[in-house]
Amino acid sequence: MQGQNVSLYEQFNGRYDFTFLGNTMNPQENTYQPTPTIFTTSAATLTLQPGDVVEKAFLYWAGCGTGDFDVKLNGVDISAQRTFSNVLQTQFNFFSAFADITTQIQTTGNGTYTLSDLDVTSFINLHYQNKTNFSGWAIVVVYYNPNLPLNQLNVYDGLQVVSQQQTQLNITLNSLNVIDNNDAKIGFLAWEGDVGLANNETLSINGNILSNALNPPTNAFNGTNTITNSSILYNMDLDIYNIQNNIAIGDTSADIQMTSNQDFVMINAIVSKLNSQLPDATISIDATNQACNSNILLVDFTVYNVNSTEILPAGTPIAIYANGEFIEYTETLTPIPIDGSWSDQISILLPFGIPSSFDLQFVVDDIGTGNGIVIEINEDNNEDSQAIIQNSSPTFNTLENLVSCNEGLTKGTFDFSHYEELVKTDSDQEVYFYETIDDALNQTNPIINTTNYIANTTPKEIYIRIENENCYGFTSFLLTTRNCPPTVYNYVSGNFDGYNDVFFIEGLRDIFLNFEVKIYNRWGKWLWTGNQGKPDWDGYVENGVDEKYAPAGTYYYVIYLNDPDYNEPLVGYLYLTR
């Protein structure tokens, strides 16, 4: 046989109770059918009391065969959200389906519910041979009423079998917390039980056989509905038992045992209701923040008491761990009401030597040893963890300083666009250039043109901000200029027409500040001396007596740069025309 173990599906804590409604599609018990017949529609009535408010409603439907997973409830299309299956002797398949129909039940309320389009007719001839032809449906309704005591209500489901081939089935109901067994009860949704088969067919809890007026001790699954007091719920059971004397205060689980030496029975859902007035502390890590290269971690967290039936007291301890090692302690400062929460922030000093990445764990109701001081509904949901990658500055490559020609008074033009990739040690890093360290820190005024950047004065430091996913770092490089050799244009028109009127030397003025230019005629006679403080030579003769301007001809120049990088003067000739 195959199946799905019955386990906790949803838990409710508060002033809750439950009821069932549902119906079979069998016109009579399959054991006594002269011919295989089955319906596709049946109805049942929901009757809640004044003050009862529907909290949840779960629809289950089941039958022989591989499954019909689309049905209608009061004409509304319902598709299975979860499914279960089982197989008997390899050829007899069974299915069950589930849908949360809370909104529909809340909207409709009390009244008649008709389930339709549940069609297993194509399977009943095969199953009739084994007398396992059936189908039916049931709704588990969880409701709230302010006049109810505080209860813990658990809904378990799956699809497990007890039969002639497997005569005993044990199911453990976990996640219980019994503090008062008054009015404790348990409900069962089971399929395919037969009233005429009573061969050692028992239902027990914690070793005590359950029975009531409709369900004899040796025929627990006999087609009955204890809500409606019906004994003609053919081949399905909706039964609720009082278990007040069968479960003890302090129990955290209950053992369900079913036996059958003949009848084939499938358990689909179990609902338990126990009195419980306890808090349930849970915690979440909401946000973490760590400054670059800091060992202080700021953590926002929230402690909840939402799945509870009692206030969570102030002073509930909270232990903080890194990779399982206790590093910090705090506690709640105020009582947290039922369905309430409390948020806070803590600064954690990370211990020396902690890895760059680690698991941060917050555990509520833990004094730092794994032990708590508050009795809770659930002691296994007190932890939240988050992977932390510490905010370490990114690594980067060292860059060389850049040098360009002095364009005057240390001005220079530079191309450092390629430095964006050269500085990276990871292709995912982001790189930005700035003129000041304050701009780099504040991410203001980034340098946009890195291909043709003009530095008006040098040396100038350029700052680089490198960012990774979590942090940032800085590096820098210098822009400097050097005095490049000047370019001499050795033609002077001397006619004052605005073109080539003077002896122009590119890269001289404002660069070689102590330069000196001397002009000689072809016989070596000195005519003129120039420097940073004088205009360029236009043919004027400084020692001329009769003529103030030299005639057209060839002249010679000597340029003394007076720069430590240029020990020899520049010497050449120039042409002067008129």
C-alpha positions as CSV (number, residue, x, y, z in Angstrom):
1,M,0.0,0.0,0.0
2,Q,1.0,3.6,-0.6
3,G,-0.2,6.7,1.2
4,Q,0.8,9.9,2.9
5,N,1.4,10.0,6.6
6,V,-1.1,11.9,8.7
7,S,0.7,15.0,10.0
8,L,-0.1,18.5,11.4
9,Y,-1.5,20.8,8.7
10,E,-2.5,23.9,10.6
11,Q,-2.7,24.9,14.3
12,F,-5.1,27.4,15.9
13,N,-4.7,28.9,19.3
14,G,-7.4,31.0,20.9
15,R,-11.1,30.8,21.5
16,Y,-11.7,28.2,18.8
17,D,-13.7,25.0,18.3
18,F,-14.6,22.9,15.2
19,T,-17.4,21.0,13.5
20,F,-17.9,18.8,10.5
21,L,-20.4,18.6,7.7
22,G,-20.5,16.4,4.7
23,N,-22.2,13.5,2.9
24,T,-21.6,10.3,1.1
25,M,-22.3,9.8,-2.6
26,N,-23.2,6.1,-2.0
27,P,-26.9,5.4,-2.2
28,Q,-26.3,2.5,0.2
29,E,-23.4,0.7,1.8
30,N,-21.3,-0.9,-0.9
31,T,-21.2,-4.2,0.8
32,Y,-25.0,-4.6,0.3
33,Q,-25.3,-3.1,-3.2
34,P,-26.9,-5.5,-5.7
35,T,-25.4,-3.5,-8.5
36,P,-22.7,-0.8,-8.5
37,T,-24.4,2.6,-8.3
38,I,-23.1,6.0,-7.2
39,F,-24.2,9.6,-7.1
40,T,-22.3,12.7,-8.3
41,T,-24.2,15.1,-6.0
42,S,-25.1,15.2,-2.3
43,A,-25.9,17.9,0.3
44,A,-25.3,18.6,4.0
45,T,-26.2,21.4,6.3
46,L,-24.0,23.8,8.4
47,T,-25.5,25.0,11.6
48,L,-23.3,27.3,13.7
49,Q,-24.5,29.0,16.8
50,P,-24.9,32.8,17.3
51,G,-21.5,34.2,18.0
52,D,-19.7,31.6,16.0
53,V,-17.4,33.2,13.4
54,V,-15.8,31.0,10.7
55,E,-12.1,31.2,10.9
56,K,-11.2,28.4,8.4
57,A,-13.0,25.9,6.3
58,F,-11.2,22.9,4.6
59,L,-13.0,20.8,2.0
60,Y,-12.0,17.2,1.5
61,W,-13.4,14.9,-1.1
62,A,-12.5,11.3,-1.9
63,G,-13.4,8.2,-3.8
64,C,-12.3,5.1,-5.6
65,G,-10.1,5.5,-8.6
66,T,-7.3,7.7,-9.6
67,G,-9.2,10.9,-8.9
68,D,-11.6,13.6,-9.8
69,F,-9.9,16.8,-8.7
70,D,-12.5,19.4,-10.0
71,V,-15.8,19.7,-8.3
72,K,-18.5,22.3,-7.5
73,L,-19.8,23.5,-4.1
74,N,-23.1,25.3,-4.4
75,G,-22.3,25.8,-8.1
76,V,-18.9,27.3,-7.4
77,D,-15.9,25.6,-9.2
78,I,-13.4,24.1,-6.8
79,S,-10.1,22.7,-7.8
80,A,-7.8,20.6,-5.6
81,Q,-5.0,22.4,-4.0
82,R,-3.5,19.3,-2.5
83,T,-4.1,15.6,-3.3
84,F,-3.6,12.3,-1.6
85,S,-3.6,8.7,-2.9
86,N,-3.5,5.1,-1.9
87,V,-3.4,1.7,-3.7
88,L,-4.7,-1.6,-2.6
89,Q,-3.4,-4.8,-4.2
90,T,-1.8,-2.8,-7.1
91,Q,-5.0,-2.4,-9.0
92,F,-7.4,-0.7,-6.6
93,N,-6.7,3.0,-6.5
94,F,-8.1,5.6,-4.1
95,F,-7.7,9.3,-3.9
96,S,-8.5,12.3,-1.7
97,A,-8.4,16.0,-2.5
98,F,-8.2,19.2,-0.4
99,A,-9.2,22.8,-1.0
100,D,-9.3,25.8,1.4
101,I,-12.8,27.2,1.0
102,T,-12.8,29.6,3.9
103,T,-14.0,32.6,1.9
104,Q,-17.0,30.8,0.5
105,I,-18.1,29.4,3.9
106,Q,-17.6,32.8,5.6
107,T,-19.7,34.5,2.9
108,T,-22.5,31.9,2.8
109,G,-22.7,31.0,6.5
110,N,-25.3,28.6,7.8
111,G,-27.4,26.6,5.3
112,T,-27.3,23.8,2.9
113,Y,-24.2,23.0,0.9
114,T,-24.3,20.8,-2.2
115,L,-21.3,19.2,-3.6
116,S,-21.6,18.2,-7.3
117,D,-19.6,17.0,-10.2
118,L,-17.7,14.4,-8.1
119,D,-17.7,11.7,-10.6
120,V,-16.1,8.3,-10.0
121,T,-18.5,6.3,-12.1
122,S,-15.8,5.0,-14.5
123,F,-14.1,3.3,-11.5
124,I,-17.0,1.7,-9.6
125,N,-17.3,-1.5,-11.7
126,L,-13.7,-2.5,-10.9
127,H,-14.0,-1.5,-7.2
128,Y,-17.4,-3.2,-7.0
129,Q,-15.6,-6.5,-7.4
130,N,-13.8,-5.7,-4.1
131,K,-16.7,-3.9,-2.5
132,T,-14.6,-0.7,-2.2
133,N,-16.6,1.5,-4.6
134,F,-17.4,4.8,-2.8
135,S,-17.1,8.6,-2.9
136,G,-18.0,11.4,-0.5
137,W,-17.0,14.8,0.9
138,A,-16.6,16.6,4.1
139,I,-15.9,20.1,5.3
140,V,-13.8,20.8,8.5
141,V,-15.0,24.1,9.9
142,V,-12.9,25.9,12.5
143,Y,-14.8,28.7,14.2
144,Y,-14.1,31.5,16.8
145,N,-16.5,32.4,19.6
146,P,-15.5,35.0,22.3
147,N,-17.3,32.9,24.9
148,L,-15.2,29.8,24.3
149,P,-12.3,29.0,26.6
150,L,-8.8,29.4,25.2
151,N,-8.0,26.3,23.2
152,Q,-5.4,24.8,21.0
153,L,-6.9,23.3,17.9
154,N,-4.8,21.1,15.5
155,V,-5.8,19.9,12.0
156,Y,-3.9,16.9,10.8
157,D,-4.3,15.2,7.5
158,G,-2.9,12.6,5.1
159,L,-4.2,9.3,3.8
160,Q,-3.3,6.2,5.8
161,V,-4.9,2.8,5.8
162,V,-5.8,0.0,8.3
163,S,-7.1,-3.2,6.7
164,Q,-6.8,-7.0,6.5
165,Q,-3.4,-6.5,4.9
166,Q,-2.3,-4.0,7.6
167,T,-4.2,-4.8,10.7
168,Q,-2.8,-2.0,12.9
169,L,-2.1,1.6,12.2
170,N,-0.3,4.0,14.6
171,I,-0.4,7.7,14.2
172,T,1.3,10.1,16.6
173,L,-0.3,13.5,16.9
174,N,2.5,16.0,17.8
175,S,2.5,19.7,18.6
176,L,0.1,19.3,21.5
177,N,0.3,21.2,24.8
178,V,-2.3,20.1,27.3
179,I,-2.7,22.3,30.4
180,D,-6.3,21.4,31.1
181,N,-8.1,18.4,29.6
182,N,-11.6,19.7,30.3
183,D,-13.8,19.3,27.3
184,A,-11.0,17.8,25.2
185,K,-12.2,16.2,22.0
186,I,-11.0,14.7,18.8
187,G,-12.6,14.3,15.4
188,F,-12.0,11.8,12.6
189,L,-12.7,11.9,8.8
190,A,-12.4,8.4,7.5
191,W,-13.4,6.7,4.2
192,E,-14.8,3.3,3.2
193,G,-15.8,1.9,6.6
194,D,-18.5,-0.7,6.6
195,V,-21.1,-1.2,9.3
196,G,-21.3,-4.9,8.6
197,L,-17.6,-5.5,9.1
198,A,-16.8,-5.5,12.8
199,N,-13.8,-7.8,13.0
200,N,-11.5,-6.3,15.7
201,E,-12.1,-2.8,14.4
202,T,-11.0,-0.4,17.2
203,L,-10.0,3.2,17.6
204,S,-7.8,4.1,20.6
205,I,-6.0,7.1,22.0
206,N,-3.1,6.6,24.4
207,G,-4.1,3.0,24.8
208,N,-7.8,3.7,25.6
209,I,-10.4,2.5,23.1
210,L,-12.8,5.2,22.1
211,S,-16.6,4.6,21.7
212,N,-19.9,6.4,21.9
213,A,-23.6,5.8,21.2
214,L,-23.0,5.6,17.4
215,N,-19.6,3.8,17.4
216,P,-19.3,0.5,19.3
217,P,-15.8,-0.3,20.7
218,T,-15.3,-3.0,18.1
219,N,-16.8,-1.2,15.1
220,A,-15.4,2.4,15.1
221,F,-15.7,3.0,11.3
222,N,-19.3,2.1,10.6
223,G,-20.7,4.9,8.4
224,T,-21.8,7.4,11.1
225,N,-21.9,11.1,11.7
226,T,-21.9,12.1,15.3
227,I,-22.7,15.7,14.5
228,T,-26.0,14.8,12.9
229,N,-26.5,11.5,14.8
230,S,-26.7,9.7,11.5
231,S,-25.9,6.0,10.9
232,I,-26.4,6.1,7.2
233,L,-23.3,8.0,6.1
234,Y,-22.5,5.1,3.9
235,N,-18.8,4.2,3.6
236,M,-17.5,7.3,5.4
237,D,-17.3,8.5,9.0
238,L,-17.5,12.0,10.5
239,D,-17.1,11.2,14.2
240,I,-16.1,13.4,17.2
241,Y,-15.1,11.8,20.6
242,N,-14.7,13.3,24.0
243,I,-11.2,12.5,25.2
244,Q,-11.2,14.3,28.5
245,N,-10.2,11.2,30.4
246,N,-7.8,9.9,27.8
247,I,-5.2,12.6,27.7
248,A,-3.2,14.1,30.6
249,I,-2.2,17.6,31.5
250,G,1.3,18.2,30.2
251,D,1.0,15.8,27.2
252,T,2.8,17.1,24.1
253,S,1.6,14.3,21.9
254,A,-1.1,11.7,21.6
255,D,-0.8,8.1,20.2
256,I,-3.7,7.1,17.9
257,Q,-4.0,3.4,17.2
258,M,-6.5,1.7,14.8
259,T,-7.0,-1.9,14.3
260,S,-9.0,-3.9,11.7
261,N,-8.8,-7.6,10.8
262,Q,-11.1,-7.2,7.8
263,D,-12.6,-3.7,7.1
264,F,-10.5,-1.5,4.7
265,V,-10.5,2.0,6.3
266,M,-8.6,5.2,5.2
267,I,-7.9,8.0,7.7
268,N,-7.9,11.4,5.9
269,A,-8.1,14.0,8.6
270,I,-8.0,14.3,12.4
271,V,-8.9,17.4,14.4
272,S,-8.0,17.8,18.1
273,K,-9.2,20.4,20.5
274,L,-7.5,20.9,23.9
275,N,-7.6,23.7,26.5
276,S,-4.4,25.7,26.3
277,Q,-3.5,29.1,27.8
278,L,0.2,29.6,26.9
279,P,2.2,32.2,24.9
280,D,4.1,31.2,21.8
281,A,7.3,33.2,21.3
282,T,8.7,33.5,17.8
283,I,11.3,35.9,16.5
284,S,12.4,37.4,13.2
285,I,15.6,39.2,12.1
286,D,14.2,42.2,10.2
287,A,17.3,44.1,9.0
288,T,21.0,44.2,9.6
289,N,23.4,47.0,9.0
290,Q,27.2,47.2,9.4
291,A,29.4,50.1,8.5
292,C,32.4,49.4,6.3
293,N,35.2,47.7,8.2
294,S,33.3,48.0,11.5
295,N,32.9,45.2,14.0
296,I,29.6,46.7,15.2
297,L,26.5,45.0,13.7
298,L,23.1,46.8,14.0
299,V,20.2,44.4,14.0
300,D,16.5,45.2,13.9
301,F,14.4,42.3,15.2
302,T,10.8,41.5,16.2
303,V,9.4,39.1,18.8
304,Y,5.9,37.8,18.1
305,N,3.2,36.2,20.2
306,V,0.7,35.5,17.4
307,N,0.1,31.8,17.7
308,S,-0.8,32.0,21.4
309,T,-3.4,31.9,24.1
310,E,-1.6,33.9,26.7
311,I,0.5,37.1,27.1
312,L,4.3,36.7,26.6
313,P,5.8,38.2,29.7
314,A,8.4,41.0,29.8
315,G,11.9,39.8,30.4
316,T,11.6,36.9,28.0
317,P,15.3,36.2,27.2
318,I,16.8,36.4,23.7
319,A,20.1,34.7,23.0
320,I,22.2,35.7,20.0
321,Y,24.6,33.3,18.3
322,A,27.2,33.5,15.5
323,N,27.9,30.2,13.8
324,G,26.4,28.5,16.9
325,E,28.5,30.4,19.4
326,F,26.8,32.5,22.0
327,I,27.8,36.2,21.6
328,E,25.1,38.5,23.0
329,Y,22.1,38.5,25.3
330,T,19.0,40.7,25.5
331,E,15.4,40.4,26.5
332,T,11.9,41.7,25.8
333,L,11.2,45.0,27.6
334,T,7.4,44.9,27.7
335,P,4.7,42.2,27.8
336,I,3.5,41.1,24.4
337,P,-0.2,40.5,24.1
338,I,-1.9,37.6,22.3
339,D,-1.5,38.2,18.5
340,G,0.9,41.1,19.3
341,S,4.6,41.8,18.6
342,W,7.4,44.0,19.9
343,S,10.3,45.3,17.8
344,D,13.7,46.6,18.9
345,Q,17.3,47.2,17.7
346,I,20.5,46.0,19.2
347,S,24.1,46.8,18.5
348,I,26.2,43.7,18.5
349,L,30.0,43.8,19.1
350,L,31.3,41.0,16.9
351,P,34.1,39.1,18.5
352,F,37.6,39.2,17.2
353,G,38.3,36.5,14.6
354,I,34.8,35.9,13.4
355,P,34.8,34.9,9.8
356,S,33.9,37.4,7.1
357,S,30.7,35.5,6.5
358,F,28.7,33.7,9.2
359,D,25.2,32.6,10.3
360,L,23.6,35.0,12.7
361,Q,21.0,33.4,15.0
362,F,18.4,35.0,17.3
363,V,16.7,32.6,19.7
364,V,13.9,33.9,21.9
365,D,13.3,32.2,25.3
366,D,16.9,31.2,25.5
367,I,19.2,32.4,28.3
368,G,22.3,31.6,26.1
369,T,22.5,27.9,27.0
370,G,19.7,26.6,24.8
371,N,17.3,26.6,27.8
372,G,14.3,28.9,28.3
373,I,12.3,30.2,31.2
374,V,8.8,30.5,29.6
375,I,6.5,27.5,29.0
376,E,5.2,27.9,25.5
377,I,2.6,26.2,23.2
378,N,5.4,25.3,20.8
379,E,9.0,25.2,21.9
380,D,10.4,24.4,18.5
381,N,9.8,27.7,16.7
382,N,11.9,30.1,18.7
383,E,14.7,30.8,16.2
384,D,15.5,32.9,13.2
385,S,18.8,33.0,11.3
386,Q,20.4,35.0,8.6
387,A,23.6,34.6,6.6
388,I,25.8,37.7,7.2
389,I,28.5,38.8,4.9
390,Q,30.6,41.4,6.8
391,N,31.0,44.7,5.1
392,S,34.7,44.6,4.2
393,S,36.2,47.1,1.8
394,P,36.9,45.7,-1.7
395,T,40.4,45.0,-2.8
396,F,41.9,47.0,-5.7
397,N,44.9,47.2,-7.9
398,T,47.5,50.0,-7.3
399,L,47.6,52.5,-10.2
400,E,50.6,54.5,-11.5
401,N,50.6,58.2,-11.5
402,L,50.0,59.9,-14.9
403,V,52.2,62.5,-16.5
404,S,51.3,64.8,-19.4
405,C,52.9,67.8,-21.0
406,N,52.7,71.1,-19.2
407,E,50.3,73.3,-21.1
408,G,51.1,76.4,-19.1
409,L,51.3,77.1,-15.4
410,T,51.3,73.3,-14.7
411,K,48.0,72.8,-16.6
412,G,47.6,69.4,-18.3
413,T,45.2,67.2,-20.2
414,F,44.9,63.5,-19.2
415,D,43.2,60.3,-20.3
416,F,42.6,57.9,-17.4
417,S,39.5,56.2,-18.8
418,H,41.3,52.8,-18.8
419,Y,41.9,53.1,-15.1
420,E,38.3,52.1,-14.4
421,E,39.1,48.5,-15.4
422,L,42.7,48.4,-14.3
423,V,41.8,49.3,-10.7
424,K,39.3,46.4,-10.3
425,T,40.1,43.0,-8.8
426,D,36.5,41.9,-9.6
427,S,34.5,42.6,-12.7
428,D,31.4,43.2,-10.5
429,Q,33.0,46.2,-8.7
430,E,31.8,49.7,-9.5
431,V,34.3,52.5,-9.9
432,Y,33.9,56.3,-9.7
433,F,36.4,59.1,-10.0
434,Y,36.4,62.3,-7.9
435,E,38.5,65.5,-7.5
436,T,38.3,65.5,-3.6
437,I,38.1,63.0,-0.9
438,D,34.9,64.7,0.4
439,D,33.2,64.2,-2.9
440,A,34.3,60.6,-2.9
441,L,32.9,60.0,0.6
442,N,29.6,61.8,-0.2
443,Q,29.3,60.5,-3.7
444,T,29.0,64.0,-5.2
445,N,30.4,65.7,-8.3
446,P,31.9,62.6,-10.0
447,I,34.3,63.1,-12.9
448,I,32.4,62.4,-16.0
449,N,35.0,63.0,-18.7
450,T,37.9,60.7,-18.0
451,T,39.1,60.6,-21.6
452,N,40.0,64.3,-21.9
453,Y,40.3,65.5,-18.4
454,I,41.9,69.0,-17.9
455,A,43.7,69.7,-14.7
456,N,44.3,73.4,-14.5
457,T,47.0,73.0,-11.9
458,T,49.2,70.0,-11.1
459,P,50.2,68.0,-9.2
460,K,46.5,67.0,-8.7
461,E,45.3,63.9,-6.8
462,I,42.4,62.0,-8.3
463,Y,40.3,59.9,-5.9
464,I,38.7,56.6,-6.8
465,R,35.7,55.1,-5.0
466,I,35.5,51.3,-5.5
467,E,32.3,49.6,-4.4
468,N,31.4,45.9,-4.0
469,E,28.0,44.5,-3.0
470,N,28.4,45.4,0.7
471,C,31.1,48.1,1.1
472,Y,33.4,50.6,-0.5
473,G,37.0,51.6,-0.4
474,F,39.3,54.4,-1.8
475,T,42.5,54.7,-3.6
476,S,44.0,57.6,-5.6
477,F,46.7,58.5,-8.1
478,L,48.5,61.8,-9.1
479,L,48.3,63.8,-12.2
480,T,51.6,65.6,-12.8
481,T,53.0,67.6,-15.8
482,R,56.5,67.9,-17.2
483,N,57.9,70.5,-19.4
484,C,58.0,69.0,-22.9
485,P,60.4,70.3,-25.5
486,P,58.9,73.5,-27.1
487,T,58.1,73.7,-30.8
488,V,59.8,76.5,-32.8
489,Y,58.0,78.1,-35.7
490,N,60.8,79.8,-37.6
491,Y,59.0,82.1,-39.9
492,V,58.1,85.7,-39.2
493,S,56.2,87.8,-41.8
494,G,56.9,91.1,-40.1
495,N,54.2,92.9,-42.0
496,F,51.8,93.2,-39.1
497,D,48.9,91.7,-41.0
498,G,47.9,89.4,-38.2
499,Y,49.5,86.3,-39.6
500,N,52.9,85.1,-38.4
501,D,53.7,88.6,-37.2
502,V,56.0,87.3,-34.4
503,F,58.5,84.7,-33.7
504,F,56.2,82.1,-32.0
505,I,57.5,79.2,-29.9
506,E,54.8,76.8,-28.8
507,G,55.2,75.3,-25.4
508,L,57.5,78.0,-24.0
509,R,55.5,80.7,-22.3
510,D,54.1,79.9,-18.9
511,I,56.0,76.6,-19.0
512,F,59.6,77.5,-18.9
513,L,59.2,80.5,-16.7
514,N,62.9,81.5,-16.7
515,F,63.5,81.2,-20.4
516,E,65.6,83.6,-22.4
517,V,65.5,84.1,-26.2
518,K,68.3,85.8,-28.1
519,I,68.2,86.9,-31.7
520,Y,71.3,87.4,-33.9
521,N,71.9,88.5,-37.5
522,R,73.8,86.3,-39.9
523,W,77.1,88.0,-38.8
524,G,76.5,87.1,-35.1
525,K,75.4,90.6,-34.0
526,W,73.0,90.5,-31.1
527,L,69.7,92.2,-32.0
528,W,67.1,91.3,-29.3
529,T,66.6,89.4,-26.0
530,G,63.2,88.1,-24.9
531,N,61.8,86.4,-21.7
532,Q,58.6,85.6,-19.9
533,G,58.0,89.3,-19.3
534,K,58.3,90.5,-22.9
535,P,56.2,90.0,-26.0
536,D,57.4,87.7,-28.8
537,W,60.0,89.1,-31.3
538,D,58.4,90.9,-34.3
539,G,61.7,92.0,-35.9
540,Y,62.4,94.8,-33.4
541,V,66.1,95.6,-33.0
542,E,66.9,96.6,-29.4
543,N,70.3,98.1,-30.2
544,G,69.3,99.7,-33.5
545,V,70.3,103.3,-34.1
546,D,68.9,104.2,-37.5
547,E,66.5,101.3,-38.1
548,K,64.3,100.0,-35.3
549,Y,63.2,96.9,-37.3
550,A,65.4,94.4,-38.9
551,P,65.2,94.0,-42.7
552,A,64.0,90.7,-44.4
553,G,66.6,88.0,-44.2
554,T,67.9,85.1,-42.2
555,Y,68.4,85.4,-38.5
556,Y,69.5,83.0,-35.8
557,Y,68.0,82.3,-32.4
558,V,69.3,80.8,-29.2
559,I,66.8,79.7,-26.6
560,Y,67.9,79.2,-23.0
561,L,65.2,77.2,-21.3
562,N,66.9,77.4,-17.9
563,D,65.3,74.1,-16.9
564,P,67.2,71.3,-15.1
565,D,65.9,68.8,-17.7
566,Y,67.3,70.8,-20.6
567,N,70.9,71.8,-20.1
568,E,71.6,72.7,-23.7
569,P,70.1,75.8,-25.4
570,L,67.9,75.4,-28.5
571,V,69.7,76.9,-31.5
572,G,68.4,77.5,-35.0
573,Y,67.6,80.0,-37.7
574,L,64.5,81.8,-38.7
575,Y,63.2,83.7,-41.8
576,L,62.0,87.3,-41.6
577,T,60.1,88.7,-44.5
578,R,58.6,92.1,-45.2
